[in-house]
Amino acid sequence: MTWTIPNILTVLRLLAAPGVAVMFLYFSRPWADWFALVLFLSAAITDWFDGYLARTWKQESRFGAMLDPIADKAMVVIALLVIVGYSSMTPWLVLPATFIVFREVFVSGLREFLGSDAKLLKVTKLAKWKTTAQMVAIAVLFSQDIFLHHLVDRTFGMDEAMVGSILAGEIPDEVGLIWLVQAREYAGTAGISLLWIAAALTLITGWDYFRKAMPFLRDTRDE
């Protein structure tokens, strides 16, 4: 393998995937959320740069083609596990995350079974949009938890009556609670909506890959 810049970026993205989860082991929140978000966004940006640089500099390789989708899947699956694990386990979040993880495992197994014929399942333009939707949705969902924990920090020492009065506009909002509540609500709604869109694209592309693989999955018997 040649250590080109595109290949190095792909390897770094793969290593960053477990790093998202590790942030929550060594840092308290909301710092863990901030570090995980920055790490995830940095890795997501390299997803575009490594492919662009490989094509522009004519440094495309079999190693990069193999590792790139693995790094993408690792980033998405691990980030979803972290988000679901630290969430309230709402079905609106768990269901699309389950669909996404199921499809990624299914397609990976399908490619492994097909072996040399797996080239029929090359990445489509819709699959690239699927990956983009997943990355954006996950980044927005990470930001939701950041708003929540800053909200908790700023209400430290306040009772429920005081917080309620501030949010109702009866007391001046000197610590910025209202915009944090609104930002968290917007981020939550946008993140879950984007995740459902990503899940829909995930299932559509998964079915498309399965349909293309069907001729190779039929049993053939000699008469």
Buried (B, 14 or more C-beta within 10 A) or exposed (E): EEEBEBBEBBBBBBEBBEBBBBBBEEBEBBBBBBBBBEBBBEBBEBBEBBBEBBEEEEBBBEBBBEBBBBBBBBBBBBBBBBBBEBBEEEEEBBEBBBBBBBBBEEBEEBBEEBEEEBEEBEBEEEBBBBBBBBBBBBBBBBBBBBBBBBBEEBBEEBEEEBBEBBBEEEBEBEBEBEEBBEBBEBBBEBBBBBBBBBBBBBBBBBEBBBEBBEEEEEEEEEE
